[in-house]
Amino acid sequence: MRRLTLLAACVGCSAIAVAAGAGIYLYQRPNVLRVAVTSDSDDQATFAALAQEFTAAHEQIALKLVAVDTLAESARAFDDDRVDLAVVRSDVSMPVDGQTVLIMHRDAVVLIAPAQSELRSVNDLRGRKVGILKSEQAGRGANQSLLDSALAQYDVAPASVRRVPLTIEELPEALERSDVDVVLAVDAPGSPGLAEAVAAIARIGNGPPVFIPIKEAKAIASHSPNFESIEILRGAFGGAQPKPSESFETLGASTRLIAHHSLSNDVIGDLTELMLNAKPSLAAHVPIANSIEAPSTEKGAGLPVHPGALAYLGDEEQSFFDKYSDFIYIGAMLASLFGTGIAALATRFNRRQNLDLDRVLQRLLDIIKAARCAAFADELDDLERQADEILAQSLAHDWNHALSGSRLAATSLALNQARQAIAERRQSFGAAVRPSFSPRIVGE
C-alpha cells in the first residue's frame, strides 16, 4: 500500500510537470498573424522588414505576409477571414468590422498644374482635363472617387471634367501635348512617387508648379470618417524655390493596419508596442515607415480603434499577475486539493495498516490465552505455527516500515509471551521442546 501511495504521488507530480511544461510551451510559442498587403508596395516592404526583425529578435509575434493585387482585394481578404490583419485605405472598401491598430501613412490628394497655368482652385476644373496618375495599389477608379468628392463640394458637375488615366512615364508627354491641364496624384506627401511627379511637372513648366488646394477638405471629411483634411507643408517637395511656396489644405485618406475584434487584446497591444519601437530602425531601410503613427484614442472616433491598441496607447495594459491572477489562484486551489487528496489517501492506508496491526496483537493475545488452556500437545503445535506466521509477517518489508517504535516493541513482547506460554504448557505435558524457529521473509 505504501508503494501505491508513492505511485499516486509520482503520477500526480508528473501530471503537474507535464501541465506546467505545456503551459510554458504555449506561452512562449509565437503568435503567427497573417497580414494582407498589396504587392510591390511600400507597405509590403515595411512588413517584410518587420517580419524579419521579429524573427531575429525571437519576439512573441510572427508575421506571415499575404500578398494581394489591390487595396480592395486586401479588404476582401479581411472580410473573408483569410487574414488576421490587413493594410487598407480608409476610402477604398473599408471593412465595417475592421478596427485600427496603427496608421501606416496618410495619403493626400495633390492637384498640380504647370507653372504657366491659370488654374487656382477646384472651381477652375470645370471643363478641364485632369490627368489621374494610376495607382496599382489603389485599383482602378479608387482615386477618381476622391476627385468626385472634391468636385461635389464645389458644385462642379463630374461630367464637366474629363479624366485621363496616366502613368508617371506618360506624364511629361501628356503635358507637352496639352492632353491634360492638371495632374491629380494620391500618395503620402513624402513618397518617392509623388516627389517624382512634382519634379516632372516642374521641368515641363520650367518653374515651380501650381498646387491647387482643396480648402474645404475639413468640411468634406466631416461628412465621412473615410476622408480627412491633410496639410501639405511649405517646401514639402524641396527645391531651391520651395515647392509648394505656401502650406495648403487638401483632401486625403489614411492607409491603416486593421485587425479583427476577435484578436486578443494582449496580442494587439504587443504588436502595437513592437511596431512603434521598431519604427526608427525600419525608417532607415524603408523611409515611409517614418510615417507610422498611433491612431486617435478619442471616444466616438469615426473609424474604431482595436481595444488592445487603445490599452497600450492609454497605458492601461495589465501586468502578468493582473492577467493571470485568476489562473494562478485556481491553480493553487487545485494543487491544494490534490495535495489534500494524496494526504487523505495516505492516511487511509496508514489507518488500514494500523487496523491490521491491531488485529495481529489481538491474535497474539488469543494465542497466549489458548496456549494456557490447551488440552493436547497438537493444539500447541498449531498455536506455535500461527505465532511463526505472525513473526514472518512482522518481518516483511511493508510491515517493517509501517511499524512505529512503540508498536514494534508491543508486537515483540506479545510474540515472546506467546512463545513462553506455549513452551510452559508443553513442559506441563512432558513433551519435548521443539527446536527454535528460524524466521523467513514472506515472499522468499
C-alpha positions in Angstrom: 0.0 0.0 0.0 2.9 2.3 0.7 4.0 1.6 -2.9 0.6 2.6 -4.2 0.8 5.9 -2.3 4.2 6.7 -3.7 3.0 5.7 -7.2 0.0 8.1 -6.9 2.2 10.9 -5.7 4.6 10.3 -8.6 1.8 10.3 -11.1 0.3 13.5 -9.7 3.7 15.2 -9.7 4.3 14.1 -13.3 0.9 15.4 -14.4 1.7 18.8 -12.8 5.1 18.9 -14.5 3.5 18.0 -17.9 0.8 20.6 -17.5 3.4 23.2 -16.5 5.6 22.3 -19.4 2.7 22.5 -21.8 1.7 25.9 -20.4 5.3 27.3 -20.8 5.4 26.0 -24.4 2.1 27.6 -25.3 3.1 30.8 -23.6 6.5 31.1 -25.3 5.2 29.9 -28.8 4.9 33.0 -31.1 1.5 34.1 -32.3 1.6 33.9 -36.1 -0.5 36.7 -37.6 -1.4 36.7 -41.3 -1.2 40.2 -42.9 -2.7 41.2 -46.2 -0.6 43.8 -48.1 -0.5 45.0 -51.7 2.2 43.5 -53.8 5.3 45.6 -54.7 4.2 48.5 -52.4 6.0 50.4 -49.7 3.7 48.7 -47.2 4.8 45.3 -48.3 8.5 46.4 -47.9 7.6 47.7 -44.4 6.0 44.5 -43.2 8.7 42.3 -44.8 11.3 44.2 -42.8 9.1 43.9 -39.7 8.7 40.1 -40.1 12.5 39.7 -40.4 13.1 41.8 -37.3 10.5 40.0 -35.2 12.0 36.6 -36.2 15.6 37.7 -35.5 14.6 39.0 -32.1 12.6 35.9 -31.2 9.5 38.0 -30.5 6.2 36.5 -29.3 4.6 37.7 -32.6 5.5 36.4 -36.0 4.1 37.9 -39.3 3.1 36.0 -42.4 2.6 38.2 -45.4 -0.3 37.5 -47.8 0.3 39.5 -51.0 -2.7 40.8 -52.9 -3.1 43.0 -56.0 -5.1 45.9 -54.7 -6.2 47.6 -51.6 -9.8 46.5 -52.4 -8.5 42.9 -52.5 -6.8 43.3 -49.2 -10.2 44.4 -47.7 -11.9 41.4 -49.2 -9.3 39.0 -47.8 -10.0 40.6 -44.4 -13.8 40.3 -44.7 -13.4 36.6 -45.8 -11.3 35.8 -42.7 -8.4 34.8 -44.8 -6.1 37.0 -42.8 -5.9 38.3 -39.3 -4.6 41.8 -40.2 -4.9 43.9 -43.4 -3.4 47.1 -44.8 -6.3 49.1 -46.3 -7.1 52.6 -47.3 -10.0 54.3 -45.5 -11.7 55.4 -48.7 -11.3 52.0 -50.5 -13.7 49.3 -49.5 -13.0 49.9 -45.8 -14.3 46.8 -43.8 -17.1 47.7 -41.5 -15.8 45.5 -38.7 -12.1 46.4 -39.1 -10.5 48.0 -36.1 -7.5 50.2 -36.4 -4.2 49.1 -34.9 -1.9 51.8 -36.4 -1.9 54.4 -39.2 0.7 53.4 -41.7 0.6 56.7 -43.6 -1.8 59.5 -44.7 -2.3 59.9 -48.4 -3.1 63.3 -49.8 -4.9 64.4 -52.9 -2.4 66.7 -54.7 -3.7 68.7 -57.7 -0.6 70.0 -59.7 -0.6 72.3 -62.7 2.5 73.6 -64.7 3.9 76.9 -63.8 2.2 78.8 -66.6 -1.3 77.5 -65.7 -4.0 79.9 -64.7 -5.8 77.2 -62.5 -6.0 78.2 -58.9 -9.0 76.4 -57.3 -11.2 73.4 -57.7 -13.9 75.6 -59.3 -11.5 76.2 -62.2 -11.5 72.5 -63.1 -14.9 72.8 -64.8 -14.4 71.9 -68.5 -10.7 70.9 -67.9 -8.8 67.7 -68.5 -7.5 66.1 -65.3 -4.7 63.5 -65.7 -5.1 61.0 -62.9 -1.9 59.2 -62.1 -2.5 55.4 -61.9 -2.0 53.6 -58.7 -1.8 49.8 -58.9 -2.3 49.5 -55.2 -5.4 51.7 -55.1 -7.0 49.9 -58.0 -9.0 51.3 -60.9 -11.3 54.1 -60.0 -10.3 54.5 -56.4 -8.6 57.9 -56.9 -11.4 59.1 -59.1 -13.8 58.8 -56.2 -11.7 61.3 -54.2 -11.8 63.7 -57.2 -15.6 63.3 -57.3 -15.9 64.1 -53.6 -14.0 67.3 -54.1 -16.0 68.3 -57.2 -19.3 67.7 -55.4 -18.2 70.0 -52.6 -17.7 72.9 -55.1 -20.8 72.1 -57.2 -18.7 71.1 -60.2 -20.5 68.5 -62.3 -18.4 65.4 -62.5 -19.3 65.1 -66.2 -17.8 68.5 -66.9 -14.3 67.3 -66.0 -12.6 64.9 -68.4 -10.4 62.2 -66.7 -7.3 61.0 -68.4 -5.5 58.0 -66.8 -1.7 58.4 -66.8 1.4 56.6 -65.7 4.4 58.5 -64.4 6.2 57.7 -67.6 3.3 59.1 -69.7 3.1 62.3 -67.7 5.7 64.5 -69.5 4.5 63.8 -73.0 0.8 64.4 -71.9 1.7 67.8 -70.5 3.8 68.9 -73.5 0.9 68.0 -75.9 -1.6 69.6 -73.6 -3.5 66.3 -73.3 -4.1 67.3 -69.7 -4.4 70.6 -67.9 -3.8 69.5 -64.4 -2.5 66.3 -62.7 -4.1 64.5 -59.7 -1.9 62.3 -57.6 -2.8 60.5 -54.4 0.1 59.4 -52.2 1.9 60.1 -48.9 3.5 63.6 -49.1 7.0 62.2 -48.6 6.7 59.3 -51.0 9.2 59.0 -53.9 6.3 58.6 -56.5 4.7 61.9 -55.6 8.1 63.7 -55.4 8.9 62.4 -58.9 5.5 63.7 -60.3 6.1 67.1 -58.8 9.6 67.2 -60.3 8.4 66.2 -63.7 5.7 68.9 -63.8 8.3 71.5 -62.7 10.6 70.5 -65.5 7.9 70.7 -68.1 6.6 74.0 -66.9 10.1 75.5 -66.5 9.3 76.7 -63.0 7.7 75.8 -59.7 4.3 74.0 -60.3 1.0 75.4 -59.2 -0.6 73.5 -56.3 -4.4 73.7 -56.2 -5.7 73.5 -52.6 -8.9 71.9 -51.5 -9.7 74.4 -48.9 -13.0 72.8 -47.8 -11.3 69.4 -47.1 -12.4 69.6 -43.4 -16.0 70.1 -44.4 -15.8 67.1 -46.8 -14.2 65.0 -44.0 -16.9 66.0 -41.6 -19.5 64.2 -43.7 -17.5 60.9 -43.9 -14.9 59.4 -41.5 -13.2 57.8 -44.5 -11.9 61.2 -45.6 -9.7 63.6 -43.7 -8.0 67.0 -44.2 -4.3 67.0 -44.7 -1.9 69.9 -44.7 0.9 70.0 -47.2 3.7 71.9 -45.7 5.7 74.6 -47.4 8.7 73.1 -49.1 7.4 69.5 -48.7 8.8 68.7 -52.2 12.1 70.5 -51.8 13.9 72.6 -54.4 15.8 75.9 -54.4 12.4 77.6 -54.6 10.3 75.8 -52.0 7.6 73.6 -53.5 4.9 74.5 -52.5 5.7 78.1 -51.7 3.0 78.1 -49.0 1.4 75.4 -46.9 -2.1 74.5 -48.0 -5.0 72.2 -47.1 -6.2 69.3 -49.3 -8.4 66.2 -49.1 -6.9 62.9 -48.1 -7.4 59.4 -46.7 -5.4 57.2 -44.3 -3.8 53.9 -45.0 -4.3 51.7 -41.9 -3.4 48.4 -40.4 -6.7 46.9 -39.2 -7.4 43.8 -37.1 -10.4 41.7 -36.3 -12.1 42.4 -32.9 -11.7 38.7 -32.0 -8.0 39.0 -31.9 -6.7 39.1 -28.3 -6.2 42.5 -26.8 -2.8 41.3 -25.4 -1.6 40.2 -28.9 -2.7 43.5 -30.5 -1.2 45.5 -27.6 2.1 43.7 -28.0 2.0 44.2 -31.8 1.4 47.9 -31.4 4.3 48.3 -29.0 6.7 46.3 -31.2 5.8 48.2 -34.4 6.2 51.6 -32.7 9.5 50.6 -31.1 10.8 49.3 -34.5 9.8 52.5 -36.3 13.3 54.1 -36.2 15.2 51.0 -37.4 12.5 50.4 -40.1 12.7 54.0 -41.4 16.4 53.6 -42.1 15.6 50.9 -44.7 12.0 51.8 -45.7 11.7 55.7 -45.4 7.9 55.7 -45.5 7.9 53.7 -42.2 8.7 57.0 -40.6 5.0 57.9 -41.3 3.7 55.2 -39.0 1.7 56.8 -36.2 -0.8 55.9 -33.4 -4.5 56.5 -34.2 -6.6 58.9 -32.2 -7.7 57.4 -28.9 -10.7 59.8 -28.5 -14.0 58.2 -27.8 -16.5 58.2 -30.6 -14.0 58.2 -33.4 -15.5 57.5 -36.8 -13.1 54.6 -37.5 -12.9 52.4 -34.3 -9.6 51.5 -32.8 -8.9 48.0 -31.5 -9.2 47.7 -27.7 -5.7 46.2 -27.5 -4.1 49.2 -29.2 -6.2 51.5 -27.0 -5.0 49.7 -23.9 -1.3 50.1 -24.9 -1.6 53.7 -26.1 -3.6 54.7 -22.9 -1.1 52.9 -20.6 -3.8 50.6 -19.4 -2.1 47.3 -20.1 -2.4 44.7 -17.4 0.7 43.2 -15.7 1.4 39.5 -15.8 -0.3 38.9 -12.4 -3.3 41.1 -13.4 -3.8 39.0 -16.5 -3.3 35.6 -14.9 -4.2 36.1 -11.3 -7.4 34.1 -11.7 -5.4 31.1 -13.3 -2.8 31.3 -10.5 -5.4 31.3 -7.8 -7.3 28.4 -9.4 -4.1 26.5 -9.9 -3.1 27.0 -6.3 -6.5 25.7 -5.2 -6.3 22.7 -7.5 -2.8 21.9 -6.2 -4.0 22.2 -2.6 -7.0 19.9 -3.3 -4.6 17.4 -5.0 -2.3 17.5 -2.0 -5.2 17.1 0.4 -6.4 14.1 -1.6 -2.9 12.4 -1.5 -2.7 13.1 2.2 -6.2 11.6 2.8 -5.3 8.6 0.7 -2.1 8.1 2.7 -3.9 8.5 6.0 -6.5 5.9 4.9 -3.7 3.4 4.0 -2.0 4.1 7.3 -5.2 3.6 9.2 -5.8 0.3 7.4 -2.3 -0.8 8.3 -2.9 0.2 11.9 -6.1 -1.8 12.0 -4.1 -4.8 10.6 -1.5 -4.4 13.4 -4.2 -4.2 16.0 -5.6 -7.5 14.7 -2.2 -9.1 14.9 -1.7 -8.0 18.5 -5.2 -9.4 19.3 -4.3 -12.7 17.6 -1.2 -13.0 19.7 -3.2 -12.3 22.9 -5.6 -15.0 21.8 -2.7 -17.4 21.2 -1.4 -16.8 24.7 -4.8 -17.5 26.2 -5.3 -20.6 24.0 -1.9 -21.9 24.9 -2.6 -21.8 28.6 -5.8 -23.6 28.2 -4.6 -26.2 25.6 -5.6 -29.8 26.4 -3.3 -31.6 23.9 0.2 -31.1 22.5 -1.2 -31.0 19.0 -3.0 -27.8 19.8 0.2 -26.2 21.0 1.9 -27.2 17.7 -0.9 -25.4 15.8 -0.6 -22.3 18.0 3.1 -22.2 17.6 2.7 -22.4 13.8 0.4 -19.4 14.0 2.9 -17.5 16.0 5.6 -18.3 13.5 3.5 -16.9 10.7 2.9 -13.7 12.6 6.6 -13.3 13.2 7.3 -13.9 9.5 4.7 -11.3 8.6 6.1 -8.8 11.1 9.5 -9.1 9.4 8.1 -8.5 5.9 9.2 -5.3 4.1 5.9 -3.3 4.2 5.2 -4.0 7.9 8.7 -3.4 8.9 8.5 0.1 7.6 4.9 0.7 8.8 5.5 -0.3 12.4 6.3 2.5 14.8 8.8 2.0 17.6 6.1 1.5 20.2 4.1 -0.9 18.1 7.2 -2.9 17.2 8.0 -3.2 20.9 4.4 -4.3 21.6 4.5 -6.9 18.8 7.9 -8.3 20.0 6.6 -8.5 23.6 3.4 -10.3 22.6 5.4 -12.8 20.4 7.7 -13.5 23.3 4.8 -14.0 25.7 3.1 -16.3 23.2 6.2 -18.5 22.8 6.8 -18.6 26.5 3.1 -19.6 27.2 3.4 -22.4 24.6 6.7 -23.6 26.0 5.4 -23.7 29.6 2.3 -25.5 28.6 4.3 -28.1 26.6 6.5 -28.8 29.6 3.4 -29.4 31.7 2.6 -32.2 29.2 6.1 -33.7 29.5 6.6 -33.2 25.7 10.0 -32.5 24.2 10.7 -28.8 23.5 10.7 -28.1 19.7 13.8 -26.5 18.1 13.8 -22.7 17.9 12.1 -21.1 14.9 14.1 -19.6 12.1 12.0 -16.8 10.6 11.8 -16.2 6.9 10.8 -13.2 4.9 7.3 -13.5 3.3 7.6 -13.9 -0.4 11.1 -15.6 -0.5 
